[in-house]
Amino acid sequence: MTTITKRLLFGNEAIALAARNAGVALGTGYPGTPSTEILEYFAEYGGQAQWAPNEKVALEVALGASFCGARTLVTMKHVGLNVAADPFFTAAYTGVDGGMVVVSADDPGMASSQNEQDNRHYAVAAGVPMLEPSSSQEAYDFTAAAIDLSEKWHIPVLLRVTTRICHSKTVVTPRWLFPPSDAPKFRRDIKGRVMIPAYARPAHRRLRAKLAEIAQWAEDSALTRVIQGSKSLGIITSGVTYYHVREAAPEASILKLGITHPLPIEKIRQFAESVECCVVVEEGDPYLATHIRAAGISVDSKPEMYRFGELNVERVRRILANDESPEPQPPAGKLPELCKGCPYRPVYDILHRMNCIVSGDIGCYTLGVLPPYEAMDTCVCMGASIPVGLGMRHVLPPDQARRVVSVIGDSTFMHTGIPGIVEMVYNPPPDGHVVIVLDNGTTAMTGQQEHPATGRSLEHTPTNRVSIEDVARAIGVKEVHVIDPTREAARFEETLEKCLQSGQLSLIVARHYCILAAPSIKEFEKLTQQQFDFQCAPGGSEHYGE
């Protein structure tokens, strides 16, 4: 008899283990807190995992594999689904052969994000089923359920988790979930896979028919549970909020929703009618309350002030008491800052002293906006630094336009920075433009993951390297410079000044290892006997600075 051992796992680890035990053939994604560790754990468990340049590419790669009958897992943080939305919506039309699970890791409270969007709305907009686990055990079980649902209805499934699920540990009893799937093979289905209008119109009808069937299935699904309690108070909830509710109101009856699109409306109706007062308690937007009320079911929802930030037991108690008095403010913490010895520090010092107008991007270098540098004027989303800077250059008077600089990291450049270079070459501002790529040899913000410009795969093994400077030259940027801003601060400042005054399209790669990642990178290179030389202008070749 096989002994099943209980394990204490993070939610991210539980998703990875379930995917491995369910025979997922390929995991793809882009690192982003709080989702990053899923693929890293998946690789540790022996799964085939790879970082894509961005979330759109990751989803498309997984979709191609799923067309061939392979089970796939795609991971990203909530804003990553914005990037992947184009193929995500259409994948609901094409459907899949192998189970395909798309993990959206939302970040209520914006612990490490530029917005607080609630991605539950994506499931409704795209027309895909959505599951929401409330613990690591459910993260494991719901991953398996998502694969099963995906293969039963040939549709991608959204697994929506949040920061507390991803980064909290609870006990998990793992189990082998499915027998091995058939070997992937190509099956021609032109009308089902080629979304020209003539084929997309019937595909949309098929999608709506699938959703109607899934809605009926959801009514009796074990993913939704009723916890019997007092008839005077009933609470409808989902995700990690379920545990806050259990502690805040142990006497209440609870309807815990595991599938939150399509909703089991009749089950919700029966529950609401069985209690005297029914309250929807949910984190983020009033998603559940809005859809339940739209079905004609009378429920109370939280006051608007609880739409912001994460919920906890005390906040749930306040919601149930309809307490809208001001909440106690947490004590002010120490502002984050760039690491001591960070190679970005001399760059921001120079940008500040030169009074540049800095169009910034997403990464740990965004901390350059804080004192003492305060050298970033905009930061919108991944890859926006170059187009936003170009927009400024196009409309500002010449004396201000010549001060505009776009600053972007190496991983972000690979993610969505290249189209901005194409735009710069295609529609050059009258006074040119200057782009600084802060190349520290890693995806530092999310934990030092690899990307296409490092020359190493997700598991840090050698692979082809994409050269940032060669890409820029190939697109048509004439002035390309590679400088170590730590060792050659004076040369960097001089080069930047010349580029700003030249009126030309210029790109400066400020290259020096992340101080935290440097020991690991050196070890990777030592183990693989591989170290890259990069051509610099005008000083010959040099390695990453140490």
C-alpha positions in Angstrom: 0.0 0.0 0.0 1.3 3.4 -0.9 1.8 5.8 2.0 0.6 9.4 1.3 2.7 11.9 3.1 1.3 15.2 4.1 3.5 18.2 3.2 3.6 21.9 4.2 3.6 23.8 0.9 3.2 27.3 -0.5 0.3 27.7 -2.8 2.7 28.2 -5.7 4.5 25.0 -4.8 1.2 23.1 -4.6 0.1 24.3 -8.1 3.5 23.1 -9.5 3.3 19.7 -7.8 -0.2 19.2 -9.0 0.8 20.1 -12.5 3.6 17.6 -12.4 1.5 14.9 -10.9 -1.2 15.5 -13.5 1.2 15.0 -16.4 1.6 18.6 -17.6 4.0 18.4 -20.5 5.0 22.1 -20.6 5.0 25.0 -18.2 5.5 28.5 -19.7 5.3 32.0 -18.3 7.0 35.3 -17.4 8.2 35.9 -13.9 6.0 38.3 -11.9 5.3 38.5 -8.2 3.3 36.6 -6.8 3.4 33.9 -9.5 7.1 33.5 -10.1 7.9 30.5 -8.1 5.3 28.2 -9.7 7.4 27.4 -12.8 10.6 27.3 -10.7 9.0 24.6 -8.5 7.7 22.8 -11.5 11.2 22.6 -12.9 12.5 21.3 -9.6 9.9 18.5 -9.7 11.2 17.5 -13.1 8.7 19.3 -15.3 9.6 21.0 -18.6 9.5 24.7 -17.8 10.6 27.8 -19.6 10.5 31.5 -19.3 9.1 33.3 -22.3 10.0 36.9 -23.4 6.5 37.9 -22.2 3.1 36.5 -21.2 1.6 36.7 -24.6 4.3 34.6 -26.1 4.1 32.2 -23.1 0.3 31.7 -23.6 0.7 31.2 -27.4 3.5 28.6 -26.9 1.3 26.7 -24.5 -1.7 27.0 -26.8 0.2 25.4 -29.6 1.2 22.5 -27.4 -2.4 22.1 -26.2 -3.6 22.0 -29.8 -1.5 18.8 -30.0 -3.0 17.2 -27.0 -0.4 18.1 -24.4 -1.3 19.4 -21.0 0.0 22.8 -20.3 0.4 25.4 -17.5 0.8 29.1 -18.1 1.7 31.4 -15.2 1.7 35.2 -14.8 0.8 37.9 -12.4 -2.4 39.8 -12.9 -1.1 42.6 -15.1 0.6 39.9 -17.2 -2.8 38.8 -18.4 -3.3 42.2 -19.9 -0.3 41.4 -22.2 -1.7 37.9 -22.9 -5.3 39.0 -23.4 -5.3 38.8 -27.2 -4.6 35.1 -27.5 -6.4 34.4 -24.2 -9.7 35.7 -25.6 -9.4 33.8 -28.9 -8.2 30.6 -27.3 -11.7 30.4 -25.8 -13.0 30.2 -29.4 -10.4 27.7 -30.7 -10.5 25.6 -27.6 -7.8 23.1 -26.8 -7.2 19.3 -27.0 -4.8 19.0 -24.0 -5.8 20.5 -20.7 -4.6 24.2 -20.5 -4.6 26.0 -17.2 -3.8 29.8 -17.1 -2.7 31.0 -13.7 -3.5 34.6 -12.9 -1.9 35.7 -9.6 -3.7 38.8 -8.4 -2.1 41.3 -6.0 -4.7 42.9 -3.8 -3.1 45.8 -1.9 -0.4 46.1 -4.6 2.5 44.6 -2.6 4.5 44.6 -5.8 2.4 45.9 -8.6 1.4 49.1 -10.4 -2.3 48.5 -10.1 -4.9 46.5 -8.1 -7.0 45.1 -11.0 -9.3 42.2 -10.2 -8.8 39.6 -12.9 -12.0 37.8 -12.2 -13.5 40.1 -14.7 -11.3 38.5 -17.4 -13.1 35.2 -17.1 -16.4 36.8 -17.9 -15.0 38.9 -20.7 -13.1 36.1 -22.4 -15.8 33.4 -21.7 -13.6 30.9 -19.8 -14.3 29.0 -16.6 -12.6 30.2 -13.5 -11.6 28.4 -10.3 -10.5 30.1 -7.0 -8.6 28.0 -4.4 -8.6 29.1 -0.7 -5.6 27.1 0.5 -2.5 25.2 -0.7 -4.6 22.0 -0.6 -7.2 23.6 -2.8 -4.4 25.1 -5.0 -3.3 21.5 -5.6 -6.8 20.0 -6.0 -8.2 22.9 -8.1 -5.2 22.7 -10.5 -6.2 19.1 -11.1 -9.8 20.1 -11.4 -8.9 22.8 -13.9 -7.1 20.3 -16.1 -10.0 17.9 -15.9 -12.5 20.7 -16.8 -10.4 21.9 -19.6 -10.2 18.5 -21.2 -13.8 17.7 -20.7 -15.0 20.8 -22.5 -11.9 21.5 -24.6 -11.5 25.0 -23.2 -8.8 27.0 -21.3 -9.4 27.4 -17.6 -8.4 30.4 -15.5 -7.0 29.5 -12.1 -7.2 32.8 -10.2 -5.0 33.0 -7.1 -3.9 35.9 -4.9 -0.8 36.9 -3.0 -1.9 35.2 0.3 -2.6 31.9 -1.5 0.7 32.0 -3.5 2.9 32.9 -0.6 1.3 31.2 2.4 1.9 27.6 3.5 -0.8 25.1 4.5 -0.8 21.3 4.8 -1.2 19.4 1.5 -1.9 15.7 0.9 -0.6 15.2 -2.6 -1.9 12.4 -4.8 -1.3 11.2 -8.3 -4.1 12.7 -10.3 -4.3 11.2 -13.8 -2.9 8.3 -15.7 -0.4 9.3 -18.3 -2.0 11.1 -21.3 -1.6 10.0 -24.9 1.5 11.2 -26.6 1.0 14.6 -28.3 0.1 14.4 -32.0 -1.1 16.9 -34.6 -4.8 16.8 -35.4 -5.9 19.0 -38.4 -8.9 21.2 -37.5 -8.9 24.2 -39.9 -12.4 25.4 -39.0 -11.7 25.1 -35.3 -8.2 26.6 -35.2 -8.1 29.3 -37.9 -10.1 32.2 -36.6 -11.2 34.0 -39.7 -14.7 35.5 -39.3 -16.4 32.7 -41.2 -15.0 30.2 -38.6 -15.0 32.5 -35.6 -18.8 33.1 -35.7 -19.8 29.5 -35.1 -16.9 29.1 -32.7 -18.4 31.9 -30.6 -21.7 30.0 -30.5 -19.9 26.8 -29.5 -18.2 28.7 -26.7 -21.5 30.0 -25.3 -23.0 26.5 -25.5 -20.0 25.1 -23.5 -20.4 27.8 -20.9 -24.1 27.0 -20.5 -23.1 23.3 -19.9 -20.4 24.2 -17.4 -22.9 26.5 -15.6 -25.2 23.5 -15.2 -22.3 21.3 -14.1 -21.3 24.0 -11.5 -24.6 23.7 -9.7 -23.6 20.3 -8.3 -19.8 20.6 -8.4 -17.9 19.5 -5.3 -15.8 22.7 -5.8 -18.6 24.6 -4.1 -19.5 23.8 -0.5 -22.1 24.8 2.0 -21.0 25.1 5.7 -24.2 24.9 7.8 -24.5 27.3 10.6 -26.9 29.9 11.9 -29.9 30.8 9.7 -29.8 34.4 10.8 -26.6 35.1 8.9 -25.4 33.6 5.6 -22.1 34.6 3.9 -21.1 34.0 0.3 -17.4 34.1 -0.3 -14.4 32.6 -2.2 -10.7 32.3 -2.1 -8.6 33.1 1.0 -11.4 35.3 2.3 -13.2 32.1 3.3 -10.8 31.6 6.1 -11.1 35.2 7.3 -14.9 34.7 7.3 -14.7 31.4 9.3 -12.7 33.1 12.0 -14.7 36.4 12.0 -18.1 34.8 12.0 -17.8 31.1 13.2 -21.5 30.9 13.8 -22.6 31.9 10.3 -23.7 29.7 7.4 -21.3 29.9 4.5 -21.5 29.3 0.8 -17.9 28.8 -0.3 -17.6 29.2 -4.1 -14.8 27.3 -5.8 -15.9 27.9 -9.3 -16.6 31.6 -9.7 -17.4 31.7 -13.5 -19.8 30.6 -14.5 -21.5 31.0 -11.1 -23.8 28.3 -9.8 -26.7 30.8 -9.7 -29.4 28.4 -8.5 -27.3 27.1 -5.7 -26.6 30.7 -4.7 -30.3 31.5 -4.9 -31.2 28.5 -2.6 -28.6 29.5 -0.1 -29.6 33.1 0.0 -33.3 32.1 0.5 -32.3 29.8 3.4 -30.9 32.5 5.6 -32.4 35.7 7.0 -29.5 38.0 6.0 -27.1 37.1 3.2 -23.8 39.0 2.8 -21.2 38.7 0.1 -17.7 39.1 1.5 -15.0 39.2 -1.2 -11.6 40.8 -1.7 -11.2 43.4 -4.5 -14.1 44.5 -6.7 -17.7 43.6 -5.9 -17.5 40.9 -8.6 -19.6 38.2 -6.9 -22.1 40.7 -5.5 -22.7 42.4 -8.8 -23.4 39.1 -10.7 -25.5 37.7 -7.9 -27.6 40.8 -7.8 -27.9 40.8 -11.6 -29.6 37.4 -11.3 -32.2 38.9 -9.0 -30.9 37.6 -5.8 -31.0 40.0 -2.8 -27.6 40.1 -1.0 -25.7 42.7 0.9 -22.2 43.7 -0.2 -19.3 45.4 1.4 -19.0 49.2 1.7 -16.9 50.8 -1.0 -14.0 51.5 1.4 -13.2 47.7 1.6 -12.7 47.5 -2.1 -9.1 48.6 -1.6 -6.3 46.4 -0.2 -6.3 42.9 1.2 -9.0 41.7 3.6 -8.2 40.2 7.0 -10.2 38.9 9.9 -10.6 42.4 11.5 -11.7 44.0 8.2 -14.3 41.2 7.7 -15.7 41.8 11.1 -16.0 45.5 10.2 -17.8 44.6 7.0 -20.3 42.3 8.8 -20.9 45.1 11.3 -21.3 47.6 8.4 -18.6 49.7 10.1 -17.5 52.5 7.8 -15.5 54.5 10.4 -12.0 55.3 9.4 -9.6 52.4 9.7 -6.5 52.6 11.8 -3.5 53.5 9.6 -0.6 51.1 9.7 2.7 52.6 11.0 4.8 54.1 8.3 7.5 51.7 7.2 10.9 52.5 5.8 10.9 53.4 2.1 12.4 50.8 -0.2 15.6 51.8 -1.9 18.1 50.6 -4.5 20.6 48.1 -3.0 23.9 49.4 -1.8 26.3 48.9 -4.6 23.5 48.7 -7.2 24.8 49.5 -10.7 21.7 51.7 -11.2 22.8 54.2 -8.6 25.4 56.0 -10.6 23.0 56.1 -13.6 20.2 57.8 -11.5 22.7 60.1 -9.9 23.8 61.4 -13.3 20.2 61.6 -14.6 19.3 63.6 -11.6 22.2 66.0 -11.9 21.6 66.5 -15.6 17.9 67.3 -14.9 16.7 64.8 -17.4 13.0 64.1 -18.0 12.9 60.4 -17.4 10.3 58.1 -18.8 10.6 55.0 -16.7 9.6 51.3 -16.7 8.7 48.4 -14.5 11.5 46.8 -12.4 13.5 47.3 -9.3 15.1 50.3 -11.0 11.7 52.0 -10.6 13.0 52.8 -7.1 15.0 55.5 -8.8 11.9 57.6 -8.4 12.5 57.8 -4.6 14.9 60.1 -2.7 17.8 60.8 -3.0 17.5 60.6 -6.8 13.9 61.3 -7.7 15.0 60.6 -11.3 11.9 59.1 -12.8 8.9 61.1 -14.1 6.6 58.4 -15.5 6.0 54.7 -15.1 3.0 53.1 -16.6 3.5 49.4 -17.6 6.0 47.0 -19.0 7.7 48.4 -22.0 5.9 51.8 -21.9 9.1 53.8 -21.2 10.2 54.1 -24.8 6.8 55.0 -26.4 5.9 57.4 -23.6 9.3 59.1 -24.0 8.8 59.3 -27.7 5.4 60.9 -27.2 7.0 63.6 -25.0 9.7 64.2 -27.5 7.1 64.7 -30.3 5.2 67.5 -28.5 7.6 69.3 -26.1 9.4 72.4 -27.1 13.0 71.7 -28.2 14.7 72.8 -25.0 12.6 70.3 -23.0 12.4 67.6 -25.6 16.2 67.3 -25.7 16.1 66.4 -22.0 13.8 63.3 -22.4 15.4 59.9 -21.7 13.7 56.5 -21.7 15.0 54.1 -19.1 14.2 50.4 -19.3 15.7 47.2 -17.8 17.2 44.3 -19.8 14.4 41.8 -19.0 11.7 44.5 -19.7 13.5 45.3 -23.0 13.0 41.7 -24.0 9.4 41.7 -22.7 7.9 44.6 -24.6 10.7 47.1 -25.2 11.6 46.0 -28.7 8.4 47.4 -30.3 9.3 50.7 -28.8 12.6 50.7 -30.6 10.8 49.9 -33.8 8.5 52.8 -33.2 11.5 55.1 -32.5 13.1 54.2 -35.8 9.9 54.3 -37.8 8.6 57.6 -36.3 11.7 59.5 -35.1 11.1 62.7 -33.2 12.7 65.8 -34.8 15.4 66.0 -32.1 16.0 62.3 -31.9 15.7 60.3 -28.7 17.9 58.5 -26.1 17.1 55.1 -24.6 19.1 53.7 -21.6 18.9 50.0 -21.1 19.8 49.1 -17.5 21.3 45.7 -18.1 22.2 43.9 -14.8 22.2 40.4 -16.3 19.0 39.1 -14.6 15.3 39.7 -13.9 16.2 41.1 -10.5 12.9 42.4 -9.3 11.2 39.0 -9.1 14.1 37.0 -7.7 16.9 36.8 -10.3 15.3 34.8 -13.1 16.8 34.4 -16.5 15.6 36.0 -19.7 16.6 35.9 -23.4 19.5 38.3 -23.0 21.2 36.3 -20.3 22.0 33.3 -22.5 20.7 30.9 -19.8 17.4 29.0 -19.6 14.9 28.9 -16.7 17.1 26.2 -15.0 20.2 28.4 -15.6 21.6 26.1 -18.3 23.2 27.6 -21.5 21.0 28.5 -24.4 21.1 31.1 -27.2 21.6 34.6 -26.1 19.8 37.6 -27.7 22.1 40.6 -27.8 20.3 43.9 -26.8 22.8 46.0 -28.7 22.7 43.9 -31.8 18.9 44.0 -31.8 18.9 47.8 -31.6 21.4 48.1 -34.5 19.5 45.6 -36.6 16.3 47.6 -36.2 18.1 50.8 -37.3 19.5 52.6 -34.3 22.8 54.1 -35.5 24.2 55.3 -32.2 24.6 52.3 -29.8 27.0 52.4 -26.8 27.7 49.7 -24.2 29.2 51.1 -21.0 29.8 49.9 -17.4 28.2 52.8 -15.4 29.9 51.7 -12.2 33.5 51.4 -13.5 33.1 54.2 -16.0 30.7 56.7 -14.6 32.5 59.7 -16.2 32.4 58.0 -19.6 28.7 57.2 -19.1 27.9 60.8 -18.3 29.9 62.1 -21.2 28.3 59.7 -23.6 24.8 60.5 -22.3 25.5 64.3 -22.7 26.7 63.8 -26.3 23.7 61.6 -27.2 21.2 64.2 -25.8 22.9 67.0 -27.8 23.3 65.0 -31.0 19.7 65.0 -32.1 20.1 61.4 -33.2 18.4 58.1 -32.2 20.7 56.7 -29.5 20.7 53.6 -27.2 23.1 53.2 -24.3 23.4 49.8 -22.6 24.4 50.4 -19.0 25.9 47.0 -18.3 26.9 45.7 -14.9 25.9 42.7 -12.9 23.2 43.0 -10.2 25.2 42.9 -7.0 22.9 40.3 -5.5 22.9 38.0 -8.6 26.6 38.3 -9.4 27.8 35.3 -7.3 25.1 33.0 -8.8 25.8 34.2 -12.3 29.6 33.6 -11.9 28.8 30.1 -10.6 26.5 29.4 -13.5 29.2 30.5 -15.9 31.8 28.4 -14.1 29.7 25.3 -14.1 28.9 25.6 -17.8 32.4 27.0 -18.8 30.5 29.7 -20.6 31.1 33.4 -20.4 30.0 36.0 -22.9 32.0 38.8 -24.3 30.1 41.8 -25.4 31.3 44.3 -27.9 31.4 47.8 -26.6 31.8 51.1 -28.4 34.3 52.5 -28.6 36.3 50.6 -26.0 36.6 47.1 -27.5 35.1 44.1 -25.6 34.5 43.5 -22.0 32.5 41.2 -19.7 29.7 42.2 -17.5 31.2 44.3 -14.7 31.8 42.5 -11.4 
